[in-house]
Amino acid sequence: MSKCGKHLQHLNEYLDGDLDESLCAEIEEHIGECQNCKLMIDTLRQTVKLCRESGDCEPLPEHLSQKLTSAMRKRWEEKFGKAKP
């Protein structure tokens, strides 16, 4: 698994502030060196912020949520390989 893939497995926990300090430090060091990961994390942070501020976020219909999740998983696996449990 690539360095990016290793760190991106923990992306949600990182953005939510739920990771231990040592893993956060590793991720921060990585995004300091990897422009692609920095851009992705910055974009996700901004998306979450805008969604929270708008207050107008509605859940996706179940079929769209499943389709989106499946497409994202497929793209992830193409780019980084299957995530280890």
Phi and psi in degrees as a GROMACS rama.xvg file:
@    title "Ramachandran Plot"
@    xaxis  label "Phi"
@    yaxis  label "Psi"
@TYPE xy
-71.0755  163.725  SER-2
-56.8973  -42.8535  LYS-3
-60.1061  -48.7462  CYS-4
-59.8033  -40.1766  GLY-5
-59.7941  -45.0991  LYS-6
-78.2372  -35.0772  HIS-7
-70.3272  -19.3662  LEU-8
-59.1294  -27.9914  GLN-9
-105.174  17.3812  HIS-10
-60.4019  -47.5661  LEU-11
-60.0554  -46.5808  ASN-12
-63.48  -37.5223  GLU-13
-62.786  -49.3119  TYR-14
-65.7452  -30.3305  LEU-15
-84.3134  -7.7335  ASP-16
76.6597  26.3556  GLY-17
-103.889  13.4377  ASP-18
-100.529  155.022  LEU-19
-69.6935  159.945  ASP-20
-59.312  -37.9442  GLU-21
-67.3427  -40.2798  SER-22
-70.6415  -37.1675  LEU-23
-60.2987  -41.9589  CYS-24
-63.1799  -41.1693  ALA-25
-61.0201  -45.3516  GLU-26
-64.3673  -44.3133  ILE-27
-63.9106  -37.079  GLU-28
-64.071  -43.3832  GLU-29
-63.0106  -47.2538  HIS-30
-69.8677  -18.6433  ILE-31
-71.0692  -22.1042  GLY-32
-107.003  -19.4396  GLU-33
-114.732  105.436  CYS-34
-63.4858  -35.8695  GLN-35
-63.7322  -45.6371  ASN-36
-67.6608  -38.6586  CYS-37
-60.9597  -44.9412  LYS-38
-62.0416  -42.9498  LEU-39
-64.8126  -45.1794  MET-40
-65.4696  -43.0697  ILE-41
-61.6137  -39.9921  ASP-42
-65.4651  -44.1875  THR-43
-64.7753  -40.2101  LEU-44
-59.8002  -44.7031  ARG-45
-66.0004  -39.4518  GLN-46
-62.6931  -46.034  THR-47
-62.4472  -43.5952  VAL-48
-60.8523  -47.4882  LYS-49
-63.8229  -39.9028  LEU-50
-64.6862  -43.8674  CYS-51
-66.3298  -38.4762  ARG-52
-70.9906  -33.3749  GLU-53
-71.7874  -34.3528  SER-54
69.9015  0.881046  GLY-55
-102.459  17.6986  ASP-56
-74.6013  127.495  CYS-57
-117.004  146.34  GLU-58
-65.6801  146.925  PRO-59
-72.4914  148.729  LEU-60
-57.9006  147.412  PRO-61
-54.3342  -42.4171  GLU-62
-65.8879  -34.9512  HIS-63
-72.8182  -37.8743  LEU-64
-61.4428  -44.4293  SER-65
-65.0839  -40.7776  GLN-66
-64.6719  -43.475  LYS-67
-65.2491  -45.4571  LEU-68
-60.2153  -43.1868  THR-69
-63.6141  -43.4897  SER-70
-65.0918  -40.6333  ALA-71
-67.6077  -40.7686  MET-72
-62.7  -43.2084  ARG-73
-61.4029  -45.7267  LYS-74
-63.6447  -42.2253  ARG-75
-58.8557  -48.9339  TRP-76
-65.9716  -32.8375  GLU-77
-67.0255  -38.0717  GLU-78
-85.1655  -41.7404  LYS-79
-119.007  -7.79229  PHE-80
87.9907  171.683  GLY-81
-69.0534  137.948  LYS-82
-71.374  141.176  ALA-83
-84.2709  139.049  LYS-84
